[in-house]
Amino acid sequence: MTMPSQSVDSSATQVKPGWYEDPEGTGQDRWWVGSLWTDQFHKAPRKSMYGPGYARSMRPGLHRPARIALVASTIGVVLFLAFFLVVAVFGNQLNHTARVGMLGFLVLSFGLGCIAVIYGSIGAARSAQLGGLVASIRAICGGGVTLLVSGFLVASALVTLMHA
């Protein structure tokens, strides 16, 4: 792998931004923005028989798309479970207004599932450079399940409300 130099020569070809071994010998990777080193460090990946990109992509480090996807997936699942808890406990005691409010939980859960799948996909695509593949896949799976089940329940609830 090409190692960026500490000083940048304007006539030299530029090295792409990315994680590289710290030139100060800390044993960690340091982020190179293309023209200078930042103060961002993280542990260097273990050597892998599949190559450096594979080892880096399996690291649990969370970059922004992976964090957004995990938060959206988690909140979507919690809202979805809250919906089922309320329906299981109160069931037939809910009036029309409460049922419409509960539909709001499902719609919000559906939207968060969409966000989780979209940002999880972005995170998975960027995982070779930034890490966080496992977290992105978790978010895609959680968001996908939430998306499918809440989407089905929203459609069912809308049909029921239209015929009521």
N, C-alpha and C positions, 0 to 999 in steps of 0.2 A: 504494500500500500504506500502511496506517495505521502510523504510527511511534509506539511507546510513548514516553511522556515519561520523563525521568530520575527525577522524583518521581511518586509515585502518589497521585492524588486519589481518596478512597474513594467520592465521589459520582459519579465518571466511570465510563462503561462500560469494563470490562476488555478489553484486547487479548489475543487468544489467544496461548499460548506458541508460540514459533517463532523462526526465524532472521530477523533484521532488520539493516539497516545500523547499524553502530556509531554511537551518538550522539556519541561523542568524535572522530569523523572519521578513523578509522584506515584506511578503505578496505576493511575486512573486515566480514563479517557477525558478529553477536554474538547469543548465545542469550538470549531473553527468556523467563522462566519463568511469566510472567503477573502477577508483582508486582514483580520486580526483575531486573536484568541479572546474568548469571553471568560468570565469567572465561573462558568457552569462546568461541574465535574460529575462524573459517575464512575462506578466500578467498571473496569475493563472486562469484557466477556471472557468466559473460559474458552479455551481452544476447543473447537468442535471439528469432528471428522467431516462435517457437511460444509465447512467453510465459514468465514467470519460473518457473513450476512445472516446465516441461519442462527448462529449462536446469539447474535445481537437481537434478532427479531423475537426470540423466545424469552427475552428478559422481561421481568414483570414491571419495568418502569412505565409510568403512565404519562403520556403526552396529552396535550389538550383534547384532541378528538376522542381518545380513549376515556379520559376522565368524564367528558360530557356524556358519552354513550353510557358509561356505567352509572352515572348519577340519574340520567333519564330512565334507564332500565329499572333501577332500584326503586325510584319514586313511582314509576308506572306499575310495578308489581305490588308495591305497598297499597296504592290506591285501589288496585284491582282486588286485593285481599280484603281491604276495608269494605268495599262494595259487597263482597260475598258474606262477610261477617254481619253486616247490617241486615242484609236480606235473610240470612239464616236465623238471626235472633228475632227480628221484628216481622219478617215475612208479610203476612196478610194484614198486619196492623198499619202498614204504610198507606197514607192517603195519596191522592193523585199528585199533589205538589211535592211530596217527599220522593215519589217515584221518579218524577222529572228531575229532581235534584240528584238522585242516584244515577240517573242517566248521564248527568254531568261528570260524575266520577268516571264512568266508562269512557266517555268521549275524551276526557283528559288523559286517561290511561292509554287510550288508542293513540293519541297525539304523541305522548311520551314514548310509546313503542316505536312509532315512526322515526322520531329523533334518535332513539337508541340504535336502530338498524342503520340509518344513514351515517351517523357519526362513527358507529362501530365499523362500518365498511371503509370509511375514510381512514380510520385508525389502523385497520388491518392493511390497507394499501401502503400506508407510510411506516409500517412497523419495521421494515428492513433498515431504515435509517434511524428511527427513533425508539425502537423497542415497543413493548406493550401488545404483542400479538395475542397472547392468551386473554388479556383483559378485554381486548376488542372483540374477540370471538365470544367471550362470556356475555358481553353486552348485546351482541347481535342475536344470540340465542334467547336471552331473557326478553329483549325487545320484540323479537319475532313471535315468541309464544304469546306475550302480552298483546301484541298487535292482532294476531289471528283470533284469539279467544275474545278479547274485548270488542273487536270489529264484528264478530258474529253476534255477540250479545247486544251491541248497539243496534245492529240491523233488526234483530228480533224484537228489541224493546220499541223501536220506532214503528214496526209493523203492528205491535200490540197497542201502542198509543193511538195509532191512526184508526184502529178498529174499535177503540173504547168509546 
